[in-house]
Amino acid sequence: MRRVSLSLPEARRIALAAQGFDRERPAGRPDVRHFRRTIDSLGLLQLDYVNVLMPAQFLVLWSRLGAYDRKRLERFVYDKREYTEQWAHEASIVPASSWPLLEYRRQSYEIHKNNPLRALRGRKVYLDAVLKQVQSDGALTANDLPPAPGPRRKPGDWHRSMPRRALEYHFARGDLAVRDRLPNFQRVYDLPERILPREHLERSLSVSDAQTELLKLAARGLGVATLPDLADYYRMSSRVVAPLVQNLVEEGELSLISVEGWREPAYLSCVARLPRSIAGVSLLSPFDPVVWFRQRAERLFDFHYRIEIYVPADKRRWGYYVLPFRVGDRIVGRVDLKADRQAKQLLVLNAHEEGSVDIDNCCESLATELHALKDWLGLDTIKVERRHRFSKRLAKAVC
């Protein structure tokens, strides 16, 4: 695609096509071919196990594929050796081929100053013992390790035991990899050579070559992007990768382009697609690549989005776990959702339209998507809190 400028609607369509939204959801039950195509086109699935609705990575696939067998996905990811977990954007599922691309990050890992491991007496001895136990006993979880003294748990803390911190340390350094996840989402760790194909373990790249490959993956997943967009996808420094992006322009992988309303220059991937339209609707995970970089979401969709999980309840504007709602190439609303599994209800705690949308059409589309989500989650009913005009209309549409 040879272009020197794009309108904002064109940029949105390119971005959504790069994320797979130019394709209809499968007519039948999604299978491993759909899982593979989706993960590979995104480059990664960010992991987040806040389970008020459904862990984020599962929602990202549901947005694109509709109802699928979650257990089948997990077995595909953890049993086939095609994928692994790594620190990528954040903790993520990535193709196993990305393991060598992230080696430079593993080599530079340092324990955070607030990590209690730093203050652990005999830390090296303890960490060495943990690694030796995996080497001798095989795959294990934090519960299989001997305890070590650490800070006491405080009310409301996201607590990590010292054994868990030790395993995460070795994971971040690449001494260990994730073999599986238990039903309670706990990681099962093992040695990388027991999990990953040898070709990926033996491949070695310079830092600049690895970052260049990551930038190519980012460009493919974004379609059109600014320098900060490209850098953020795999959590790299804009300053560091700027010359690498320029090299990709010179090599024809990227084209320098202007986008209507964007202050910064943009880069168009050589594999970007510009469909005539984007159809369908979808609820988006808070950690979906479409919206995870908030500056980009504002530039593309005029959508100001912040996660309010850690905001006190009385100070939240939108809600605890809010999903953006996409119709075509626009984000037209946001919905605060919760799965009440005991009552078997999908709770709509709050709902808002964006800008000057057609509220009736928006509510009808959203109601259809909420019913599909309810069915996939194995819930029986939807309950909408009638807070204002939009939520009242949504409640009527859901019935």
Secondary structure, DSSP 8 states (H G I E B T S, - for coil): ---SEE-HHHHHHHHHHHTTTTS---SS---HHHHHHHHHHHS-EE-----SSS-HHHHHHHHHH-S--HHHHHHHHHHSSSEEEEESSSEEEEEGGGTGGGHHHHHT----TT-GGGG-TTHHHHHHHHHHHHHHH-SB-GGGS---------TT-----HHHHHHHHHHHHTS-EEEEE-TT--EEEE-GGGTS-HHHHH----HHHHHHHHHHHHHHHHSEE-HHHHHHHTT--HHHHHHHHHHHHHTTSEEEEEETT-SS-EEEETT----S----EEE--TT-TTTSSHHHHHHHH-------TTS-GGG-SS-SSEEEEEETTEEEEEEEEEEETTTTEEEEEEEEE-SS--HHHHHHHHHHHHHHHHHHTT--EEEE---SHHHHHHHHHH-
